[in-house]
């Protein structure tokens, strides 16, 4: 009876650990609203600076598609450290092939851990044919992502220069998706449940073997 109760508790712990450590995708720039302008740049890389207050795992980069109707041009998008080291980059093809989520189209990038630090994200606009949202009066970022200021420079796909102060507005040309890193307590809980389940399986296996052995001896 005790062992049955132990197995039931172990299963509960294991399922709880799986649920709490499940990786889920989140987005950096959650929403934009109010009367804002459409930005138009040619041969420029523009974006924004932010601070991560919690470690996350980067998995996708995105470019603004405010009309949700695709791009005229292909766009390179990148993520840099605050000092200008390029950490990840991708190209959003012209058209609608990128995965649309909200007002952004995304492509996958190799998963990468991003520790607590300042970063810069930006998109290259080869011509003014595609616009992006700028000077947004009301916007919301993920609780782990703190907006700092806009950034931009050119020509070409280069590190967007960090503009001192607020830069008199914002250039939300780019976005990214990430996974939350599971808490150590969740991982430990999952491990405890797994070990307990293993013990139940081993004990059950022994009981079955003992039962079979007893039957064989009784049949002799």
C-alpha positions in Angstrom: 0.0 0.0 0.0 2.8 2.3 0.9 4.6 1.7 -2.3 1.5 2.4 -4.4 1.1 5.7 -2.6 4.8 6.5 -3.2 4.4 5.8 -6.9 1.3 8.0 -7.1 3.2 10.8 -5.4 6.2 10.3 -7.7 4.0 10.6 -10.8 2.5 13.8 -9.4 6.0 15.2 -8.8 7.2 14.2 -12.2 4.2 15.8 -14.0 4.5 18.9 -11.9 8.2 19.2 -12.8 7.5 18.7 -16.5 4.8 21.4 -16.4 6.9 23.9 -14.5 10.0 23.4 -16.7 8.2 23.3 -20.0 9.8 25.7 -22.5 7.5 28.3 -23.9 8.1 31.0 -26.5 7.8 34.7 -25.5 8.2 37.9 -27.5 10.3 40.9 -26.6 8.1 43.7 -28.0 4.6 42.6 -26.9 2.4 45.4 -28.3 2.3 48.9 -30.0 -0.6 51.3 -29.9 -1.6 54.9 -30.4 -1.0 57.4 -33.3 2.4 56.5 -34.7 4.3 57.2 -37.9 5.7 54.9 -40.5 9.4 55.1 -40.8 11.2 55.1 -44.2 14.9 54.6 -44.6 17.2 53.6 -47.5 20.6 51.9 -47.0 20.3 52.2 -43.2 20.2 49.8 -40.2 17.8 50.9 -37.6 16.5 49.4 -34.3 16.5 49.7 -30.6 18.5 49.2 -27.4 17.2 47.1 -24.5 18.3 45.5 -21.2 17.6 41.9 -20.3 17.0 41.5 -16.6 16.8 37.7 -16.7 18.7 35.1 -18.8 16.7 33.8 -21.8 17.3 31.6 -24.8 17.1 33.4 -28.2 15.4 31.3 -31.0 13.9 33.7 -33.6 14.5 37.1 -35.1 11.8 39.2 -36.6 11.2 42.3 -38.8 8.2 44.7 -38.7 5.6 44.1 -41.3 3.1 46.7 -40.3 0.7 46.0 -43.2 1.0 42.3 -42.7 1.2 42.0 -46.4 4.9 41.0 -46.8 8.1 42.8 -47.8 9.1 44.4 -51.1 12.8 43.8 -50.2 14.6 41.2 -48.3 15.8 42.4 -44.9 18.8 41.4 -42.7 18.2 41.6 -39.0 20.7 41.2 -36.3 21.3 41.1 -32.5 24.4 42.7 -31.1 26.0 43.3 -27.7 26.0 46.9 -26.5 29.7 47.1 -27.6 28.9 46.0 -31.2 29.6 42.3 -31.3 27.1 40.5 -33.6 25.6 37.6 -31.8 22.9 36.4 -34.2 21.6 37.4 -37.6 19.1 36.2 -40.3 17.5 37.3 -43.5 13.8 37.8 -43.9 13.0 37.1 -47.6 10.9 39.4 -49.8 7.3 38.4 -49.8 5.3 36.6 -47.1 7.5 33.5 -46.4 8.5 34.6 -42.9 6.2 33.4 -40.0 3.8 36.2 -39.1 3.1 36.8 -35.4 1.4 40.1 -34.6 3.0 42.8 -36.8 6.3 41.0 -37.2 7.6 38.2 -39.5 10.1 35.8 -37.9 12.8 33.3 -39.0 14.6 30.8 -36.8 18.1 31.3 -35.6 20.4 28.8 -33.8 19.4 28.8 -30.1 21.6 31.0 -28.0 21.7 31.8 -24.3 21.5 35.6 -23.6 22.7 36.5 -20.1 21.6 39.6 -18.2 23.1 42.6 -20.2 22.3 45.4 -22.6 21.8 44.5 -26.3 20.9 46.2 -29.6 18.6 44.7 -32.3 18.3 46.2 -35.8 17.1 45.7 -39.3 18.7 46.7 -42.6 16.5 48.6 -45.1 18.2 48.7 -48.5 15.5 51.1 -49.9 12.6 53.0 -48.4 10.1 50.6 -50.1 9.2 48.9 -46.7 8.3 51.0 -43.7 8.3 50.3 -40.0 6.6 51.7 -37.0 8.3 54.6 -35.3 7.6 57.1 -32.5 5.1 54.8 -30.8 3.4 56.6 -27.9 2.2 53.4 -26.2 4.1 50.2 -26.2 4.7 47.2 -24.0 7.8 45.0 -23.7 8.1 41.6 -22.0 8.8 42.0 -18.2 12.3 40.6 -18.8 13.0 43.2 -21.6 13.5 46.8 -20.7 13.5 49.3 -23.5 16.3 51.9 -23.4 16.5 53.9 -26.6 16.5 53.8 -30.4 19.6 53.2 -32.5 20.5 53.4 -36.2 23.3 54.1 -38.7 24.4 53.3 -42.2 25.2 52.6 -44.9 24.8 48.8 -45.1 23.9 46.2 -42.6 26.1 47.4 -39.7 25.9 47.8 -35.9 23.3 50.5 -35.2 25.0 53.3 -33.4 23.5 53.9 -29.9 21.9 57.4 -30.0 22.5 59.3 -26.7 19.4 59.9 -24.6 16.0 58.7 -25.8 16.7 59.7 -29.4 13.4 61.6 -29.6 11.3 58.6 -30.4 11.6 54.9 -31.1 12.3 52.7 -34.2 10.6 49.4 -33.7 11.8 47.8 -36.9 12.9 44.6 -35.2 11.8 42.0 -32.6 12.8 38.6 -31.3 11.3 35.6 -29.7 12.9 33.7 -26.9 12.4 30.8 -24.4 12.5 31.3 -20.6 15.3 29.3 -18.9 13.7 26.8 -16.4 14.4 27.6 -12.8 16.9 25.3 -11.0 14.2 24.3 -8.6 12.0 23.0 -11.5 14.9 21.0 -12.9 15.6 19.5 -9.4 11.9 18.7 -9.0 11.8 16.9 -12.3 14.9 14.9 -11.4 13.4 13.9 -8.0 10.2 12.7 -9.7 12.2 10.8 -12.3 14.3 9.0 -9.7 11.3 8.1 -7.6 9.5 6.8 -10.7 12.6 4.7 -11.6 12.5 3.2 -8.1 8.8 2.3 -8.5 9.5 0.6 -11.9 12.5 -1.4 -10.4 10.4 -2.6 -7.5 7.5 -3.5 -9.7 9.9 -5.5 -12.0 11.3 -7.4 -9.0 7.8 -8.2 -7.8 6.8 -9.6 -11.2 10.0 -11.7 -11.4 9.4 -13.0 -7.9 5.8 -13.9 -8.8 6.9 -15.8 -11.9 9.6 -17.7 -10.0 7.0 -18.7 -7.4 4.6 -20.0 -10.0 7.4 -22.0 -11.7 8.4 -23.6 -8.4 4.7 -24.4 -7.5 4.2 -26.1 -10.9 7.1 -28.5 -10.4 
